[in-house]
Amino acid sequence: MGLPSTITRRDPALIARWARHADELPFSCLGAHDRLAWDGYEPMVALAVAAGATGRIRLAALAVIAPLRSSALLAKQASSLQAMSAGRFTLGVGIGPRRDDYELADVHYAGRGQAMEHVLAEARDLWDGRLGPRPELLLAGLGDLALARMARYADGYVHGGGPPRAFAGAAERARAAWSDLGRPGHPRIVGTGYFALGPGAERGLEEARSYYAFLGVFAERMAAGVLTSPGAVVEFLTGYREAGCDEVVLFPTLADLDQLDRLTEAFS
């Protein structure tokens, strides 16, 4: 289950209430998105609130735009959350596709891949040294370089959404990159998606269009991928499971607390 931390016009008090209710339901994880140039909460802050409101459910940043932060700051934030949540935190990192996030942070967009490499290498050294404890680390991205970084630095892979067939192809490439580097076993693979259930579903679709407006005409395709019925939820989760997904985090596009119960009912 995702937090509603990047949904516009949300109630600030909703984050803690949402986290507490999710902790009472059979969800395994609470995820948070990262976007700087947007009306939303910083993911590490949102997850810190969730950590204080919960005692069982895992917490995951899916995914932090790593090049927007210094290596030391990211490592310190992650180790702090790992400690304060009693080891329940997963740090997902990616380079992010939005140019406006980089412009606002005054960070060079074209060099974000190289910056990611630097952040990952330094953060790993800091966790191994004086800034532990180290959280579980996942890496997002679709390109060959991103998957190579995942195999070199991370414990697994997080996929950015889409239909099960798209996930299946990305997951297979992630496993191949892992194997090519000689890593034992398999990477942990996490999928993501969006949902809006009940009478307000159209508002949820409009929220998705707005969030992905930077994609131009493809924003409508993202909105079309939002799961708006129990049957669509079941079909999506079944497809991801059959493609070898270890965990799926579904993000709401409606900031209504009943979305937690509606999603629980959908797969019960």
C-alpha positions in Angstrom: 0.0 0.0 0.0 1.3 3.4 -0.9 0.9 6.5 1.3 -1.2 9.4 -0.1 1.8 11.8 0.4 2.0 13.0 -3.2 -1.8 13.4 -3.8 -2.7 17.1 -4.1 -5.0 18.8 -1.6 -4.5 16.0 1.0 -5.1 16.5 4.8 -1.7 16.6 6.5 -3.1 14.5 9.4 -4.1 11.8 7.0 -0.5 10.4 6.7 -0.5 9.1 10.3 -4.1 7.9 10.2 -3.5 6.1 6.9 -0.3 4.4 8.3 -2.1 3.3 11.5 -5.0 1.8 9.6 -2.7 0.1 7.1 -0.8 -1.4 10.0 -4.1 -3.0 11.2 -4.9 -4.5 7.8 -3.0 -7.4 6.1 -0.6 -5.1 4.1 3.1 -5.9 4.1 4.5 -2.5 3.3 3.8 1.3 3.1 5.5 3.0 0.2 6.2 6.7 -0.5 7.0 8.4 -3.8 9.6 11.2 -4.3 9.1 14.3 -6.4 10.6 17.7 -5.6 8.8 20.1 -7.9 5.3 19.0 -6.8 2.7 19.6 -4.1 3.7 16.6 -2.0 5.6 15.6 1.1 9.3 14.6 1.1 9.2 10.8 1.3 11.7 10.3 4.1 9.6 12.8 6.3 6.4 11.0 5.4 7.9 7.6 6.2 9.2 8.9 9.5 5.6 9.9 10.4 4.5 6.5 9.3 7.2 4.8 11.4 6.0 6.6 14.5 2.4 5.5 13.8 3.1 1.8 13.2 4.8 -1.1 14.7 4.5 -4.0 12.2 4.3 -2.9 8.6 7.5 -2.3 6.6 8.3 1.1 5.1 9.7 1.8 1.7 10.8 4.8 -0.3 9.9 3.9 -3.9 11.9 5.6 -5.1 14.1 8.4 -3.8 15.6 10.5 -6.5 19.2 9.9 -5.3 21.1 12.5 -7.4 19.1 15.3 -5.8 20.7 14.5 -2.4 24.3 14.3 -1.2 25.6 10.8 -0.5 26.1 11.6 3.2 22.6 13.1 3.6 20.9 10.2 1.9 22.9 7.6 3.9 22.1 9.4 7.2 18.4 9.8 6.4 18.1 6.1 5.5 20.1 4.8 8.5 18.0 7.0 10.8 14.8 5.6 9.4 16.1 2.1 9.6 17.0 2.6 13.3 13.8 4.4 14.2 11.6 1.8 12.6 13.5 -1.1 14.2 14.8 -2.4 10.9 11.6 -2.0 8.9 12.9 0.4 6.2 13.7 -0.3 2.6 15.4 2.4 0.5 14.5 2.4 -3.2 16.6 4.8 -5.3 16.4 6.0 -8.9 17.5 8.9 -11.1 13.9 10.2 -11.8 12.6 11.2 -15.2 11.4 14.8 -14.5 13.6 17.6 -15.6 11.8 20.2 -13.3 12.9 18.3 -10.2 16.5 18.8 -11.2 16.1 22.4 -12.2 14.6 23.2 -8.8 17.4 21.5 -7.0 20.0 23.1 -9.2 21.4 19.7 -10.2 22.6 18.9 -13.7 19.9 16.7 -15.3 22.1 15.3 -18.1 24.7 14.0 -15.6 22.2 12.2 -13.3 23.3 8.7 -14.2 26.9 9.4 -13.2 25.7 11.2 -10.1 23.7 8.2 -9.1 26.8 6.0 -9.4 28.7 8.3 -7.1 25.9 8.5 -4.5 25.5 4.7 -4.4 29.3 4.0 -4.0 29.7 6.6 -1.3 26.5 5.7 0.6 27.6 2.1 0.7 30.9 3.0 2.1 29.3 5.3 4.7 26.9 2.5 5.8 29.8 0.1 6.1 31.7 2.7 8.1 30.2 5.3 10.5 26.6 5.9 9.4 25.0 2.5 9.9 22.7 0.7 10.1 22.3 -0.1 6.4 18.7 -0.6 5.1 17.6 -2.9 2.4 18.5 -1.2 -0.9 16.5 -1.5 -4.1 17.2 0.3 -7.4 14.7 1.5 -10.0 15.2 2.1 -13.7 14.8 0.4 -17.1 18.0 0.9 -19.0 21.0 -1.5 -19.1 23.1 0.9 -17.0 20.4 1.1 -14.3 20.1 -2.7 -14.1 23.9 -3.0 -14.0 24.0 -0.6 -11.0 21.2 -2.6 -9.4 23.3 -5.8 -9.7 26.4 -4.1 -8.4 25.1 -2.1 -5.5 21.6 -3.2 -4.5 19.7 -6.0 -2.9 17.0 -5.9 -5.5 15.0 -4.1 -8.1 11.9 -1.9 -8.1 9.8 -1.6 -11.3 8.0 1.7 -12.0 4.6 0.2 -12.9 2.7 -0.8 -16.1 0.9 -3.9 -17.2 2.1 -7.4 -16.0 3.7 -8.1 -19.4 5.9 -5.0 -19.2 6.9 -6.0 -15.6 7.7 -9.5 -16.7 10.2 -8.3 -19.3 11.9 -5.8 -16.9 12.1 -8.5 -14.2 13.8 -10.9 -16.5 16.4 -8.4 -17.5 17.0 -7.6 -13.8 17.6 -11.2 -13.0 19.9 -11.5 -16.0 22.0 -8.5 -14.9 22.2 -10.0 -11.4 23.4 -13.3 -12.9 25.8 -11.7 -15.3 27.6 -10.0 -12.4 27.9 -13.4 -10.6 25.7 -12.5 -7.7 24.3 -15.6 -5.9 20.6 -16.3 -5.7 18.1 -13.8 -7.2 17.4 -10.1 -6.6 14.3 -9.2 -4.7 11.9 -7.7 -7.1 9.1 -5.2 -6.2 6.4 -3.9 -8.5 4.3 -0.8 -8.3 0.9 0.3 -9.6 -1.9 2.8 -9.0 -5.5 2.3 -7.9 -8.7 4.4 -7.3 -11.7 2.4 -6.1 -15.3 3.4 -5.5 -17.4 6.4 -6.5 -14.5 8.9 -6.6 -12.5 6.9 -9.2 -12.7 9.6 -11.8 -11.1 12.1 -9.4 -8.3 9.5 -9.1 -7.8 9.3 -12.8 -7.6 13.1 -13.0 -5.0 13.1 -10.3 -2.9 10.6 -12.3 -3.2 12.8 -15.4 -2.0 15.8 -13.5 0.9 13.9 -11.8 2.1 12.6 -15.2 1.4 15.7 -17.2 5.1 16.1 -17.9 4.8 13.1 -20.2 2.5 15.0 -22.6 0.1 12.7 -24.5 1.4 9.7 -22.6 -0.2 11.0 -19.4 -3.5 9.6 -20.6 -1.9 6.2 -20.9 -0.7 6.4 -17.3 -4.3 7.4 -16.2 -5.7 4.4 -18.1 -3.4 2.1 -16.1 -5.0 3.1 -12.8 -6.9 0.1 -11.3 -10.5 1.2 -10.8 -12.3 -2.1 -10.0 -11.8 -5.1 -7.8 -11.5 -7.3 -10.8 -8.7 -5.1 -12.3 -6.8 -5.3 -9.0 -7.0 -9.1 -8.9 -6.0 -9.4 -12.5 -3.0 -7.0 -12.0 -1.8 -8.8 -8.8 -2.2 -12.2 -10.4 -0.2 -11.2 -13.5 2.6 -9.8 -11.4 2.7 -12.8 -9.2 2.9 -15.1 -12.2 5.8 -13.0 -13.5 7.8 -13.7 -10.4 7.1 -10.5 -8.4 8.0 -10.7 -4.7 5.9 -7.8 -3.6 3.6 -5.2 -5.2 3.0 -1.7 -3.7 -0.2 -0.1 -5.0 -0.3 3.7 -4.7 -3.6 5.5 -4.2 -4.7 8.3 -6.4 -7.4 9.3 -4.0 -6.6 10.7 -0.5 -9.7 9.0 1.1 -9.1 6.6 4.0 -11.7 4.2 2.8 -9.3 3.3 -0.1 -7.5 1.0 2.3 -10.6 -1.0 3.1 -11.7 -1.0 -0.5 -8.4 -2.4 -1.6 -8.4 -5.0 1.2 -11.9 -6.1 0.1 -10.7 -6.3 -3.6 -8.2 -9.1 -2.9 -9.9 -10.8 0.1 
